Amino acid sequence: MRPIAVVSTPGQNGAIAGMPVSSQPTPRMEEFTLPWPWIVAVLAVQAPFGWIAIKVWDPTRPLVALGFIALIVLYVWLPLWGFRVSVSSQGLDVYRSMHKVRWDDVTGARLKSFLGSRYLLLQRPRGRTVSVPLYLVSHRKIEEALRDWAPKGHPVEICLTSL
């Protein structure tokens, strides 16, 4: 019988104190979101649209103001709510279920940079290529989570191991 290691200090290696390491609860998924500085920047850049929508509101021409409100929803709400990636043993949930990618659907992976932001492009045999933003944050880097959750020898693991 294999001895079970017991963690004695709270929080050591993310473990629960006094609980055997072998019975530690494992997360079902990890979720990554926009970093706070990006959220503040999105709100600061889009604030003038809200001010303009209020100023141009005219009961006789509501379509103009509604157009600005649509821009606010598109450029503020969507990035703040929708830019999320969930990583699990099943695969990836990119942009709040806009793209559900199973690990076995991915045939290739490569890194790409656009305006200084890094992306992981996932190639699939059916459907289009999915870009996973690597600037999203959680308690650890998204690259580490992708490497850990991807099956051994998977194109994502191979691509990110080369970093």
VODO-113898 format. One record per residue: residue in three letters; z, x, y of N, C-alpha, C in turn; residue number from 1. Coordinates in nm, 2 decimals. Atoms other than C-alpha are relative to their C-alpha. Example, Ala and Ser with C-alpha at 12.3 -4.5 7.8 and 13.67 -1.06 7.14 Angstrom:
% VODO-113898
ALA;0.00;0.09;-0.12;0.78;1.23;-0.45;0.00;0.09;0.12;1
SER;0.00;-0.09;-0.11;0.71;1.37;-0.11;0.08;-0.08;0.11;2
***
This chain:
% VODO-113898
MET;0.00;0.08;-0.12;0.00;0.00;0.00;0.00;0.09;0.12;1
ARG;0.02;-0.08;-0.12;-0.10;0.13;0.34;0.12;-0.03;0.10;2
PRO;-0.10;0.02;-0.09;0.18;0.18;0.59;-0.05;-0.07;0.13;3
ILE;0.05;0.07;-0.12;0.16;-0.04;0.90;0.07;0.07;0.12;4
ALA;-0.06;-0.06;-0.11;0.21;0.13;1.23;0.06;-0.10;0.09;5
VAL;-0.06;0.09;-0.09;0.45;-0.04;1.47;0.00;0.06;0.14;6
VAL;0.00;-0.05;-0.14;0.41;-0.01;1.84;0.14;-0.03;0.06;7
SER;-0.13;0.02;-0.05;0.74;0.05;2.01;0.01;-0.01;0.15;8
THR;0.00;0.01;-0.15;0.65;0.07;2.38;-0.09;-0.11;0.04;9
PRO;0.08;0.11;-0.04;0.52;-0.24;2.56;-0.13;0.05;0.07;10
GLY;0.13;-0.03;-0.07;0.15;-0.22;2.66;-0.07;0.13;-0.04;11
GLN;0.07;-0.12;0.04;0.07;0.10;2.48;-0.12;-0.03;-0.08;12
ASN;0.13;0.02;0.06;-0.30;0.10;2.39;-0.03;-0.15;0.00;13
GLY;0.03;0.14;-0.01;-0.31;-0.27;2.49;0.07;-0.08;-0.10;14
ALA;-0.07;0.07;0.11;-0.08;-0.36;2.20;0.12;-0.08;0.05;15
ILE;-0.12;0.08;-0.02;0.21;-0.61;2.19;0.11;0.08;-0.06;16
ALA;-0.11;-0.08;0.04;0.54;-0.43;2.16;0.06;-0.06;-0.13;17
GLY;-0.07;0.04;0.12;0.70;-0.45;1.81;-0.09;-0.07;-0.10;18
MET;0.09;0.07;0.09;0.40;-0.62;1.65;-0.09;0.11;-0.07;19
PRO;0.08;-0.09;0.07;0.22;-0.43;1.38;-0.14;0.01;0.05;20
VAL;0.13;-0.02;-0.06;-0.11;-0.28;1.50;-0.11;-0.08;-0.08;21
SER;0.10;0.07;0.08;-0.30;-0.43;1.21;0.00;-0.15;0.02;22
SER;0.00;0.15;-0.03;-0.20;-0.79;1.32;-0.01;-0.03;0.14;23
GLN;0.02;0.03;-0.14;-0.27;-0.75;1.69;-0.11;-0.10;0.02;24
PRO;0.11;0.10;-0.02;-0.47;-1.04;1.82;-0.12;0.07;0.06;25
THR;0.13;-0.06;-0.05;-0.83;-0.95;1.88;-0.07;-0.10;0.09;26
PRO;0.07;0.09;-0.09;-1.02;-1.10;2.17;-0.12;-0.06;-0.06;27
ARG;0.12;0.06;0.05;-1.29;-1.35;2.08;-0.12;0.04;0.08;28
MET;0.11;-0.04;-0.09;-1.50;-1.24;2.38;0.06;0.07;0.12;29
GLU;-0.04;-0.06;-0.13;-1.48;-1.04;2.70;-0.10;-0.05;0.10;30
GLU;0.08;0.05;-0.11;-1.61;-1.18;3.03;0.00;0.09;0.11;31
PHE;0.02;-0.09;-0.11;-1.75;-0.98;3.31;-0.05;-0.07;0.12;32
THR;0.04;0.07;-0.12;-1.79;-1.10;3.67;-0.04;0.10;0.11;33
LEU;0.03;-0.08;-0.11;-1.90;-0.97;4.01;0.12;0.07;0.06;34
PRO;-0.12;-0.07;-0.06;-1.67;-0.71;4.17;0.03;-0.07;0.14;35
TRP;-0.04;0.06;-0.12;-1.47;-0.84;4.47;-0.07;0.05;0.12;36
PRO;0.08;-0.04;-0.12;-1.65;-0.62;4.73;-0.13;-0.07;0.01;37
TRP;0.13;0.07;0.00;-1.98;-0.78;4.62;0.02;-0.15;0.04;38
ILE;-0.02;0.14;-0.03;-1.83;-1.13;4.65;0.02;-0.01;0.16;39
VAL;-0.02;0.01;-0.15;-1.71;-1.06;5.01;-0.13;0.03;0.07;40
ALA;0.13;-0.03;-0.07;-2.05;-0.91;5.10;-0.09;-0.12;-0.01;41
VAL;0.08;0.12;0.02;-2.23;-1.22;4.96;0.05;-0.11;0.10;42
LEU;-0.06;0.10;-0.09;-2.00;-1.45;5.16;-0.03;0.04;0.15;43
ALA;0.02;-0.04;-0.14;-2.04;-1.24;5.48;-0.14;-0.01;0.04;44
VAL;0.15;0.01;-0.03;-2.42;-1.23;5.46;-0.04;-0.14;0.01;45
GLN;0.05;0.14;0.00;-2.45;-1.60;5.39;0.07;-0.09;0.10;46
ALA;-0.08;0.08;-0.10;-2.19;-1.72;5.65;-0.09;-0.06;0.11;47
PRO;0.09;0.05;-0.10;-2.46;-1.75;5.92;-0.08;-0.13;-0.04;48
PHE;0.07;0.11;0.05;-2.65;-2.00;5.71;0.08;-0.13;0.01;49
GLY;-0.09;0.12;-0.01;-2.35;-2.24;5.71;0.01;-0.04;0.15;50
TRP;-0.01;0.02;-0.15;-2.32;-2.20;6.09;-0.12;-0.07;0.05;51
ILE;0.13;0.05;-0.04;-2.69;-2.27;6.14;-0.01;-0.15;-0.05;52
ALA;0.01;0.14;0.05;-2.67;-2.58;5.91;0.08;-0.10;0.08;53
ILE;-0.08;0.09;-0.08;-2.39;-2.72;6.12;-0.07;-0.02;0.14;54
LYS;0.06;0.01;-0.14;-2.57;-2.65;6.45;-0.13;-0.08;0.00;55
VAL;0.13;0.07;0.00;-2.91;-2.79;6.34;0.01;-0.14;-0.05;56
TRP;-0.01;0.14;0.06;-2.77;-3.11;6.19;-0.04;-0.10;0.10;57
ASP;0.06;0.10;-0.08;-2.96;-3.39;6.34;-0.02;-0.13;-0.09;58
PRO;0.02;0.12;0.08;-2.93;-3.75;6.20;-0.14;-0.04;-0.02;59
THR;0.15;0.04;0.01;-3.30;-3.80;6.27;-0.08;0.10;-0.08;60
ARG;0.07;-0.10;0.09;-3.40;-3.48;6.08;0.10;0.06;-0.09;61
PRO;-0.10;-0.06;0.09;-3.15;-3.43;5.80;-0.06;0.10;-0.10;62
LEU;0.06;-0.09;0.10;-3.40;-3.24;5.58;0.01;0.15;0.04;63
VAL;-0.02;-0.13;-0.05;-3.37;-2.93;5.80;0.14;0.06;-0.04;64
ALA;-0.14;-0.04;0.03;-2.99;-2.91;5.76;0.02;0.00;-0.15;65
LEU;-0.01;0.00;0.15;-3.02;-3.00;5.39;-0.07;0.12;-0.06;66
GLY;0.07;-0.12;0.05;-3.26;-2.71;5.35;0.10;0.12;0.01;67
PHE;-0.10;-0.11;-0.02;-2.99;-2.47;5.49;0.11;-0.02;-0.10;68
ILE;-0.10;0.02;0.09;-2.73;-2.63;5.27;-0.05;0.04;-0.14;69
ALA;0.06;-0.05;0.13;-2.96;-2.57;4.97;0.00;0.15;-0.01;70
LEU;0.00;-0.14;0.00;-2.99;-2.21;5.07;0.14;0.06;-0.03;71
ILE;-0.14;-0.04;0.02;-2.61;-2.18;5.08;0.04;-0.01;-0.15;72
VAL;-0.04;0.02;0.14;-2.57;-2.33;4.74;-0.08;0.10;-0.09;73
LEU;0.08;-0.09;0.08;-2.85;-2.11;4.60;0.05;0.15;0.01;74
TYR;-0.03;-0.14;-0.02;-2.74;-1.78;4.75;0.15;0.03;0.01;75
VAL;-0.14;-0.03;0.00;-2.36;-1.82;4.76;0.06;-0.05;-0.13;76
TRP;-0.06;0.05;0.12;-2.26;-2.05;4.48;-0.05;0.06;-0.12;77
LEU;0.06;-0.06;0.12;-2.50;-1.92;4.22;0.05;0.14;-0.03;78
PRO;-0.05;-0.14;0.03;-2.40;-1.55;4.25;0.15;0.00;-0.03;79
LEU;-0.14;0.00;0.02;-2.03;-1.63;4.27;0.04;-0.07;-0.13;80
TRP;-0.03;0.07;0.12;-2.02;-1.88;3.98;-0.08;0.05;-0.12;81
GLY;0.09;-0.02;0.11;-2.32;-1.79;3.77;-0.01;0.15;-0.05;82
PHE;0.02;-0.13;0.04;-2.32;-1.41;3.76;0.12;0.04;-0.09;83
ARG;-0.10;-0.03;0.10;-2.11;-1.38;3.44;-0.07;0.04;-0.12;84
VAL;0.05;-0.04;0.13;-2.17;-1.20;3.12;0.11;0.00;-0.10;85
SER;-0.10;0.00;0.10;-1.97;-1.27;2.81;-0.05;0.07;-0.12;86
VAL;0.04;-0.09;0.11;-1.98;-1.02;2.52;0.10;-0.04;-0.12;87
SER;-0.08;0.03;0.12;-1.86;-1.12;2.17;-0.07;0.06;-0.13;88
SER;0.05;-0.05;0.13;-1.92;-1.04;1.80;-0.13;-0.07;-0.03;89
GLN;0.13;0.07;0.03;-2.20;-1.30;1.80;-0.11;0.05;0.08;90
GLY;0.11;-0.05;-0.09;-2.39;-1.15;2.09;0.04;-0.02;0.15;91
LEU;-0.02;0.00;-0.15;-2.42;-1.20;2.47;-0.03;-0.14;0.05;92
ASP;0.02;0.12;-0.08;-2.39;-1.50;2.70;-0.03;0.04;0.14;93
VAL;0.04;-0.06;-0.13;-2.58;-1.39;3.01;-0.02;-0.11;0.10;94
TYR;0.01;0.09;-0.11;-2.55;-1.58;3.34;0.04;-0.14;-0.04;95
ARG;-0.06;0.13;0.04;-2.33;-1.87;3.21;-0.10;-0.08;-0.08;96
SER;0.08;0.07;0.10;-2.55;-1.96;2.91;-0.14;-0.02;0.04;97
MET;0.14;0.00;-0.03;-2.88;-1.92;3.09;-0.08;0.07;-0.11;98
HIS;0.06;-0.07;0.11;-2.96;-1.67;2.82;0.11;0.03;-0.10;99
LYS;-0.09;-0.03;0.11;-2.78;-1.67;2.49;-0.07;0.10;-0.09;100
VAL;0.07;-0.10;0.08;-2.87;-1.35;2.30;0.09;0.04;-0.11;101
ARG;-0.07;-0.05;0.12;-2.76;-1.29;1.95;-0.03;0.14;-0.03;102
TRP;0.02;-0.15;0.03;-2.72;-0.93;1.83;-0.12;0.02;-0.08;103
ASP;0.11;-0.02;0.09;-2.98;-0.98;1.56;-0.13;-0.04;0.06;104
ASP;0.13;0.03;-0.07;-3.24;-1.11;1.81;-0.05;0.12;0.08;105
VAL;0.03;-0.11;-0.08;-3.24;-0.78;2.00;-0.08;0.10;-0.08;106
THR;0.08;-0.10;0.07;-3.52;-0.54;1.90;0.00;0.13;0.07;107
GLY;0.00;-0.13;-0.08;-3.49;-0.28;2.17;0.09;-0.02;0.12;108
ALA;-0.08;0.00;-0.12;-3.28;-0.18;2.47;-0.03;0.12;0.08;109
ARG;0.02;-0.11;-0.09;-3.34;0.04;2.77;0.07;-0.02;0.13;110
LEU;-0.07;0.01;-0.12;-3.16;0.12;3.09;-0.11;0.00;0.12;111
LYS;0.08;0.01;-0.12;-3.32;0.03;3.43;0.08;0.00;0.12;112
SER;-0.07;0.01;-0.13;-3.21;0.08;3.79;-0.09;-0.06;0.10;113
PHE;0.07;0.07;-0.10;-3.31;-0.15;4.07;0.08;0.00;0.13;114
LEU;-0.07;-0.01;-0.13;-3.20;-0.07;4.43;0.14;0.05;-0.02;115
GLY;-0.13;-0.06;0.03;-2.91;0.14;4.29;0.09;-0.08;-0.10;116
SER;-0.08;0.08;0.10;-2.78;-0.13;4.05;-0.07;0.02;-0.14;117
ARG;0.05;-0.02;0.14;-2.81;-0.06;3.68;0.00;-0.12;-0.08;118
TYR;0.02;0.11;0.10;-2.93;-0.30;3.42;-0.04;0.05;-0.13;119
LEU;0.04;-0.03;0.14;-2.97;-0.30;3.05;-0.10;-0.11;-0.04;120
LEU;0.10;0.09;0.03;-3.30;-0.46;2.95;0.00;-0.02;-0.15;121
LEU;0.00;0.03;0.14;-3.28;-0.63;2.61;-0.14;-0.07;-0.04;122
GLN;0.12;0.05;0.05;-3.61;-0.68;2.43;0.02;-0.09;-0.12;123
ARG;-0.01;0.09;0.11;-3.65;-0.97;2.19;-0.14;-0.03;-0.05;124
PRO;0.13;0.04;0.06;-3.93;-1.07;1.95;-0.06;-0.13;0.05;125
ARG;0.04;0.13;-0.06;-3.94;-1.42;2.09;0.08;-0.02;0.12;126
GLY;-0.06;0.02;-0.13;-3.86;-1.52;2.44;-0.02;0.12;0.09;127
ARG;0.03;-0.11;-0.10;-3.86;-1.29;2.74;0.12;0.10;-0.01;128
THR;-0.10;-0.11;-0.01;-3.67;-0.97;2.81;0.11;-0.05;0.09;129
VAL;-0.12;0.04;-0.07;-3.32;-1.03;2.93;0.06;0.12;0.07;130
SER;-0.07;-0.11;-0.06;-3.16;-0.81;3.19;0.15;-0.02;0.02;131
VAL;-0.14;0.01;-0.01;-2.79;-0.75;3.17;0.05;0.09;0.11;132
PRO;-0.05;-0.08;-0.10;-2.63;-0.63;3.49;0.12;0.09;-0.04;133
LEU;-0.11;-0.09;0.04;-2.41;-0.32;3.43;0.10;0.02;0.11;134
TYR;-0.09;-0.02;-0.12;-2.23;-0.35;3.77;0.11;-0.11;-0.01;135
LEU;-0.11;0.10;0.02;-2.01;-0.65;3.65;0.13;0.06;-0.05;136
VAL;-0.13;-0.06;0.03;-1.64;-0.58;3.61;0.09;-0.09;-0.08;137
SER;-0.11;0.07;0.07;-1.34;-0.68;3.40;0.11;0.11;-0.01;138
HIS;-0.10;-0.10;0.01;-1.05;-0.47;3.28;-0.05;0.13;-0.05;139
ARG;0.07;-0.12;0.03;-1.30;-0.21;3.15;-0.14;-0.01;0.03;140
LYS;0.14;0.00;-0.03;-1.66;-0.11;3.20;-0.08;-0.09;-0.10;141
ILE;0.08;0.09;0.09;-1.92;-0.35;3.06;-0.07;0.09;-0.11;142
GLU;0.07;-0.09;0.10;-2.10;-0.05;2.89;0.09;0.02;-0.12;143
GLU;-0.09;-0.02;0.11;-1.79;0.02;2.68;0.01;-0.13;-0.09;144
ALA;-0.01;0.13;0.07;-1.76;-0.35;2.58;-0.13;-0.02;-0.09;145
LEU;0.13;0.02;0.08;-2.13;-0.36;2.48;-0.01;0.10;-0.12;146
ARG;0.00;-0.10;0.11;-2.09;-0.04;2.28;0.09;-0.04;-0.11;147
ASP;-0.10;0.04;0.10;-1.78;-0.17;2.10;-0.04;-0.13;-0.08;148
TRP;0.03;0.12;0.06;-1.91;-0.52;2.03;-0.13;0.00;-0.08;149
ALA;0.13;-0.01;0.07;-2.26;-0.42;1.92;0.02;0.05;-0.14;150
PRO;-0.01;-0.06;0.13;-2.31;-0.36;1.55;-0.04;0.15;-0.01;151
LYS;0.03;-0.14;0.02;-2.33;0.00;1.43;-0.15;0.02;-0.02;152
GLY;0.14;-0.03;0.01;-2.68;0.14;1.47;-0.09;-0.10;0.08;153
HIS;0.08;0.10;-0.08;-2.79;-0.15;1.70;-0.06;0.07;0.12;154
PRO;0.07;-0.07;-0.12;-3.04;-0.06;1.98;0.09;0.00;0.13;155
VAL;-0.08;0.00;-0.12;-2.78;-0.15;2.25;0.10;0.11;-0.02;156
GLU;-0.10;-0.11;0.02;-2.52;0.09;2.09;-0.07;0.13;0.02;157
ILE;0.07;-0.12;-0.01;-2.78;0.36;2.06;-0.03;0.04;0.15;158
CYS;0.04;-0.02;-0.14;-2.90;0.32;2.42;0.12;0.04;0.09;159
LEU;-0.12;-0.03;-0.08;-2.55;0.32;2.57;0.08;0.12;-0.05;160
THR;-0.07;-0.12;0.05;-2.42;0.60;2.35;-0.07;0.13;0.07;161
SER;0.07;-0.12;-0.07;-2.68;0.83;2.53;0.05;0.02;0.14;162
LEU;-0.05;-0.02;-0.14;-2.50;0.78;2.86;0.10;0.11;0.01;163
***
